């Protein structure tokens, strides 16, 4: 496996926006999420979420796949180990704090989640 290169300044820059950090943490915690799950959890419109996800993807942190009408995002397996360690430590450290805990609760209240039913 060939790990990608990612400069620290680029990594921290893309995560400087709270919504991108919240989206990345949710994806890290749940492995893969559909855009509709993120819009529900974070309480933002689809175009806003998609713009943030595009920036995370452009930085190389996320990968996406299309399944029918839905686009799913997951953490890029080829990120450098130090990046994965920072994301994991951050996710562990903030999991039970606000707004990250509420984001997971909101997701768990979504009745029409993909792979359970169409959103």
Rosetta blueprint (number, residue, H / E / L):
1 X L
2 X L
3 X L
4 X L
5 X L
6 X L
7 X L
8 X H
9 X H
10 X H
11 X H
12 X H
13 X H
14 X H
15 X L
16 X L
17 X L
18 X H
19 X H
20 X H
21 X H
22 X H
23 X H
24 X H
25 X H
26 X H
27 X H
28 X H
29 X H
30 X H
31 X L
32 X E
33 X E
34 X E
35 X H
36 X H
37 X H
38 X H
39 X H
40 X H
41 X H
42 X H
43 X L
44 X L
45 X L
46 X H
47 X H
48 X H
49 X H
50 X H
51 X H
52 X H
53 X H
54 X H
55 X H
56 X H
57 X H
58 X H
59 X L
60 X L
61 X L
62 X E
63 X E
64 X E
65 X E
66 X E
67 X E
68 X L
69 X L
70 X E
71 X E
72 X E
73 X E
74 X E
75 X E
76 X L
77 X L
78 X L
79 X L
80 X L
81 X H
82 X H
83 X H
84 X H
85 X H
86 X H
87 X H
88 X H
89 X H
90 X H
91 X H
92 X H
93 X H
94 X H
95 X L
96 X L
97 X L
98 X L
99 X L
100 X H
101 X H
102 X H
103 X H
104 X H
105 X H
106 X H
107 X H
108 X H
109 X L
110 X L
111 X L
112 X L
113 X L
114 X L
115 X L
116 X L
117 X L
118 X L
119 X L
